[in-house]
């Protein structure tokens, strides 16, 4: 009776909904693109240089590195992203050996943002990245196994 009809209609609804296809997402312009360098570069270049930044209190240094990683993530698919990643890599190369765990964690986060935000081709095809990629990989492995 009524129960049999409900079961049949449920099956019909499920079959119909299973055939529906989700529409493909349309690409969107990254609205942060025109502003990415204006936010990112002053954190690295203005009044302090790398030496002063690296000598800063660990809390400050780790927050700056975390902020730079987030800003890089916000600039995904921007034309300037590979250049921003190179600037960030220069800082991270020095901060990776910091004695403070919070700075090393922030450095790992920022390295991961570089890996997530840049297309594989931008890293592999660019000689800038190729020279350090094996050392970066070795550092990741060492950090994962040995760093507390």
N, C-alpha and C positions, 0 to 999 in steps of 0.2 A: 504494500500500500504506500502510504506516505513516506515511510522510512526508506523503502526501495527507491522511490523517486528522488529523495534527497541525496542518496548515495550516487545515483546516476548523474545528477546535476553537478555534484561536487567533482566527479571525475571529468565531466565535460569542461567545467571551468578550468580545472588544472591543465587539461590538454590544450585548451585555447591559450591560456596564459604562457604555457611553455613554448609556444610558437612565436610569441612576441620577441622582437629583438630590441635591445637597448640602442638608442641612437648614439652614434659616435660623438664623443665630446669635440667641440670645436676649439681650435687653438685660440688662445688669448694673448694679447700683447702684455708683456711684463711692465706694469706701470711704474715699477721702481727703477727701471733701467736708466732714465735720465738722471736719477739722483744717487745711484749706487756709489760712484766714485766720490761724490761730495760727502757721503757719510763714512765711507771706508778709509780713504787715504789720510784724512786728518788724524785718525787714531794712530797711524803708523809714522807719519812724517812731521806733524806739527810739533811744537817746540822741542820735543824730545826725540832723540834718535834711538836706534836699537839698543845701544849700550845703556842709555838711561832707562829705557823701558825694561830691559832685562834685569837691571839692578833695582827696580822698583819692588815694593813690598809684594810678596807672593799673592796676596788677595787682589791687589790692583792688576798685576800682570795676568793672573788667571781670568779675571773679569774682562780685561781688554781682549784676550785671546778668544774667549767665549763669544764676546760681542762681534768680533771680526768673523768668526765662523757663522754666526747667525746672519750677519749682513751678506756674507758670501752666498748663503742659502737663499736669501731674498733676491739675489741678483742672478739666479739660475736663468739660463737662456738669454742672458744679456751679452751683448758684444764684448763688453769690458770684463766679463767674468774670468776668462783665462789670465788676463793681466793682473786682476785682483788676486787670483789664486797664486800667481807667481810671487807677488808682494808678500802674501801671507806665508807662503812656503819659506821665504827668506827668514822671517821671524821665527817660524816654527822650528827651523833647522837648529836654531840656537836654543830655543826654549825646551826642546825635547830632552835635554840632559839636566834640567833643573833639579835641584835636590828636593824641592817641595812637591809632594804628591798631587796637590790641587793644580799646580801648573802643568804637570805631566798629563793629568786627566784632561785639562782644557786643551792641551796640545793634541792629544789623541782625538778629541772631539773635532777640532778644527781640521786636522788631517782627514778625518772621515767626511767632513763637509766638502773638502776639495774633491775627494773621490766620488761623492754623490752628485756634485754640481757640474763637474766637467764631463763632457762626453769622452768616451774611451779613446776616440780618435784624437782628441785634443791632447791627451796625455801621451799616447804612443807615438804619434807622428811628430811631435815637437821635440827637437833635440834638447831643449832646456830641461824637460822632465826625464828624458831618457838617461841622462847622466847620473841622476840620483835615485831612480826608481828601485834599483836593487837594494840600495842602502835603506831606503824608506821601508821597503818590504821587510828587510831583516830587523829593522827597529820595531816595526809593528809586532813581529813574531816574538822578539825578545820581551817587549813590554807585556804582551799577553801572557807569557809564561812566567816571567820573573818579577814584574813590578807588583808591589803589594797593593 
